[in-house]
Amino acid sequence: MKRLSIALAAALTTAGAVAAPMGFKDSTMLMADFSPNWRESWVNHALTARDAIGIGGLYMRSDDETRSRTLAEATYTRLAKRWNLEHAQANVWLFAGAGAIRGNDFSGTRFAWAPGLQLDYETTRLYLAGTARLYRAEGLNHDFGSVRAGFSFYEVDYDEVQPWLVVEARRMRGLSEKIEVTPMLRLIHNRYFVELGVNTDKQARANFMYTF
């Protein structure tokens, strides 16, 4: 039982490090999310086990392809609370972002701020998460929300790749009136994951993360 408990704790720590928006202390995390109307990439460095700073870029486009936004921001990520349960882990994450946003329907650059919150729960076989971020600038409101649910097909050892099926629903105010739903195949390892899927509008999507 002691050996099983140690193995489970290690597996959850690994899964949390991969599913989380920051890595372990002194690590650097690179992440990207690509689709026709949403392209995001960022990198952050974990100063402590709970705090990370970074930079990122985000491109957003309306469903009719007539309006677009480009945001460059500095970011701060904070692990506000973690519950290490008997066979699971739950987290509360806080985000802060500030930078410059440009658009093709207004001139110049505007100061933007982007606070956010993420709640997640996971075991070695199940993952649930909800994320909200407020993308605000003068005259702009592009608040974003998403929910995710996924399950792994089977358990694996620490150094093996584990396949998951993840479904995400997301929406951004002001640029889209639709809820985008995307089922994705996730391949996850102790330092990286790759996600590939096609949304309900038949648009391809690819995500990846790597922790150094």
C-alpha positions in Angstrom: 0.0 0.0 0.0 2.8 2.4 0.8 4.5 1.8 -2.6 1.1 2.2 -4.3 0.5 5.5 -2.5 4.0 6.8 -3.5 3.4 5.8 -7.2 0.0 7.5 -7.2 1.3 10.7 -5.7 4.1 10.8 -8.3 1.6 10.2 -11.1 -0.6 13.0 -9.9 2.3 15.4 -9.5 3.3 14.7 -13.1 -0.2 15.0 -14.5 -0.6 18.3 -12.6 2.6 19.7 -13.9 1.5 18.9 -17.5 -2.1 20.0 -17.2 -1.2 23.1 -15.1 -0.4 26.6 -16.5 3.1 26.5 -14.9 5.7 23.9 -14.1 7.7 23.0 -11.1 10.1 25.5 -9.3 12.9 26.8 -11.6 11.3 25.2 -14.7 10.4 27.0 -17.9 7.2 26.1 -19.7 6.4 26.8 -23.4 2.8 26.4 -24.7 1.0 27.1 -27.9 -2.6 26.8 -29.2 -3.3 27.1 -32.9 -6.6 27.3 -34.9 -7.9 29.6 -37.7 -9.5 32.1 -35.3 -7.3 31.7 -32.2 -3.5 31.5 -32.1 -1.7 31.8 -28.8 1.8 31.2 -27.6 3.5 32.0 -24.4 6.5 31.1 -22.2 6.8 31.4 -18.4 9.4 30.6 -15.7 8.5 29.3 -12.3 10.2 31.4 -9.7 8.7 29.3 -6.9 6.5 26.3 -6.7 3.5 28.7 -6.8 4.6 31.7 -8.9 5.6 32.2 -12.5 6.2 35.2 -14.8 6.2 35.2 -18.5 5.4 36.7 -21.9 2.8 35.8 -24.5 1.2 36.7 -27.7 -2.5 36.1 -28.8 -4.2 36.5 -32.2 -8.0 36.5 -32.2 -10.4 36.7 -35.2 -14.1 37.0 -35.5 -16.2 34.2 -37.0 -16.9 36.2 -40.2 -13.2 36.9 -40.5 -13.7 40.7 -40.7 -12.2 41.7 -37.4 -9.0 40.7 -35.7 -7.0 41.5 -32.5 -3.3 41.0 -31.7 -2.2 41.1 -28.1 1.3 41.1 -26.6 1.4 40.8 -22.8 3.5 40.1 -19.8 1.9 37.5 -17.5 1.9 36.4 -13.9 0.6 33.0 -12.8 -0.2 32.1 -9.2 -1.2 28.7 -7.7 -3.6 30.1 -5.1 -4.7 26.8 -3.6 -4.1 23.1 -3.9 -5.9 20.1 -2.4 -3.9 16.8 -2.4 -6.7 14.3 -2.0 -6.5 10.6 -1.5 -6.6 9.7 -5.1 -6.9 13.1 -6.8 -5.7 16.7 -6.9 -7.6 20.0 -7.2 -6.2 23.5 -7.9 -7.2 27.1 -8.0 -5.0 29.3 -10.3 -4.9 33.0 -10.7 -3.7 34.9 -13.8 -2.7 38.5 -14.4 -1.7 40.0 -17.7 -1.0 43.4 -19.1 0.2 44.6 -22.5 -0.7 46.2 -25.8 -3.6 45.3 -28.1 -4.1 46.2 -31.8 -7.0 45.7 -34.1 -7.9 46.1 -37.8 -11.0 48.2 -37.0 -9.3 50.9 -34.9 -6.1 52.8 -35.1 -3.1 52.7 -32.8 -2.4 50.5 -29.8 -4.4 50.3 -26.6 -3.3 49.2 -23.2 -5.0 45.9 -22.3 -5.3 44.0 -19.0 -6.3 40.4 -18.6 -7.0 38.9 -15.2 -8.2 35.3 -15.0 -9.0 32.3 -12.9 -8.8 28.5 -13.5 -10.3 25.7 -11.4 -9.2 22.1 -12.1 -9.6 18.6 -10.7 -7.7 15.5 -11.8 -6.9 11.9 -11.2 -4.6 9.7 -13.2 -7.7 8.8 -15.3 -10.0 11.9 -15.2 -9.5 15.7 -15.8 -12.0 18.6 -15.4 -11.2 22.3 -15.7 -12.9 25.6 -16.1 -11.1 28.8 -17.1 -12.1 32.5 -17.4 -10.1 35.4 -18.6 -11.1 39.1 -19.0 -9.5 40.7 -22.0 -10.2 44.4 -21.6 -9.1 47.6 -23.1 -10.6 51.0 -23.9 -13.8 50.3 -25.8 -13.0 46.5 -26.0 -14.4 43.5 -24.1 -13.3 40.1 -25.3 -13.9 38.1 -22.1 -13.1 34.4 -22.6 -14.4 31.3 -21.0 -13.8 27.6 -21.4 -14.6 24.2 -19.8 -12.7 21.0 -20.4 -13.4 17.4 -19.6 -11.2 14.4 -20.4 -10.3 10.8 -19.6 -7.3 8.6 -20.2 -7.7 5.3 -22.0 -5.5 3.5 -19.5 -2.9 4.1 -16.8 0.8 4.1 -17.7 4.1 4.3 -15.9 5.8 7.6 -15.0 8.0 7.7 -18.1 5.4 6.4 -20.7 3.1 8.4 -23.0 -0.5 8.3 -22.0 -3.4 8.9 -24.5 -6.4 11.0 -23.4 -9.7 12.1 -25.0 -10.4 15.7 -24.1 -13.4 17.8 -25.1 -13.3 21.6 -24.7 -16.1 24.2 -25.1 -15.0 27.8 -25.3 -16.4 31.2 -26.3 -15.0 34.8 -26.6 -17.3 37.8 -26.2 -17.3 40.4 -28.9 -15.7 38.3 -31.7 -17.9 35.2 -31.6 -21.5 34.5 -30.7 -20.9 30.8 -31.0 -19.7 28.2 -28.5 -16.8 26.3 -30.1 -16.7 22.6 -29.2 -13.5 20.6 -30.0 -12.8 17.0 -29.2 -9.1 16.3 -29.1 -6.7 13.4 -28.7 -4.1 14.3 -26.1 -0.8 12.5 -25.8 0.8 13.3 -22.5 4.2 12.7 -21.1 5.9 13.8 -17.8 7.3 16.9 -19.6 5.0 17.6 -22.6 1.7 17.1 -24.2 0.3 17.3 -27.7 -3.3 17.8 -28.6 -4.9 17.4 -32.0 -8.6 17.9 -32.9 -11.3 19.3 -35.2 -14.0 21.5 -33.9 -17.7 21.5 -34.7 -17.1 24.0 -37.6 -14.6 21.4 -39.1 -11.6 23.6 -38.3 -8.4 21.9 -37.2 -6.8 22.7 -33.9 -3.4 21.8 -32.5 -1.9 22.5 -29.0 1.4 21.6 -27.4 3.3 22.2 -24.2 6.8 21.5 -23.1 8.5 22.0 -19.8 12.2 22.5 -19.6 
